[in-house]
Amino acid sequence: MNIFGDLVKKALIDKHMTQIELGTKIGMEQKAINSLLNRDNISLGKMIDVANGLDCDLVISLVPKENRVSPLQSSPDYRKKKQTN
């Protein structure tokens, strides 16, 4: 499954844009765009290029699972801040 490719395909439809138009904006041929959107491994740089070509922000987030403490929360500095607030 290629979540990024699916999101880009939806954005292209929503923006009434073709892969050729996107490719022109980011300096890639349509064939390369198509290959990129169907690939499982895409570099962060290419994701950023595609997002910029679509005039979109690329947002990647890590969200701690329920009942787990994030590394930030377990750090001594974080605990000191929480105690003083």
N, C-alpha and C positions, 0 to 999 in steps of 0.2 A: 504494500500500500504506500502511495506517495501523497501524503497529506499536502505538502507544499504545492505539488503539481496540480492537485485538485483545487486548491485555493486560487492559484493563478488562473486556471481555466475559468473558474467562476468570475474572477475579477475581469478577465478579458470579455466575457459575455456581458457583464454589468456595464462595462465601459464601451461596449460596441467596438471593440478593438480586435484586430487580427494578430496572429502570431507574427506575421510579416511586419506589421506596424510596430509591435513590441521589439522585434529584432532590429529594426531600423533605429529605434530610439537608443538601444543599448549596444549596437554594433555587432549583432549576431545574425546569422542567416536563419531563415525560418526552420530549416531542417535541424539546426543546432538547438533552437528553442524547443521544438517538438521533442527532441531526444532528452533535453534537460527536464522537461515536464513529466516525462515518463520514467525517469531514472530514480532509483532508490537513494542514491548518495549524491547530494548536491552540496557544493562548498558554500560556506557562509558568504564569501565574496560574490558568488553568482546569485545567491538569494537576495543580497543587497542590491545588486545590479537590476535584477528583475523587479524588485519592489520599487526602486527609483523609476524604472521605465513605466511602471503602472501608476506613478505618482502616489505611492502608498508608503506607509511606515512599516518596517519589519519589526515585529515584536516577538521576542522569545522569552519565555519565563519558566522558572522552576518554582513549583509550589510544593511546600512540604506536605507530606501525607498526614492524614488525621492522626492525632495522638503521638506525633513524633516531634522532637525538638530540633529546630534547625541549627546548623553549626553556629550561626550568629547568636542565637539565644543561649547556647551553651558556653559561649565565651565569657571569661571573667569580666571583661570590660562592659559587656552588655548587661550582665547581672548587676554590676555596680551602678550603672546608669539607672536601671529599673528601681533599685533600692533608694536612690536619692530623689527620684521623682515622685 
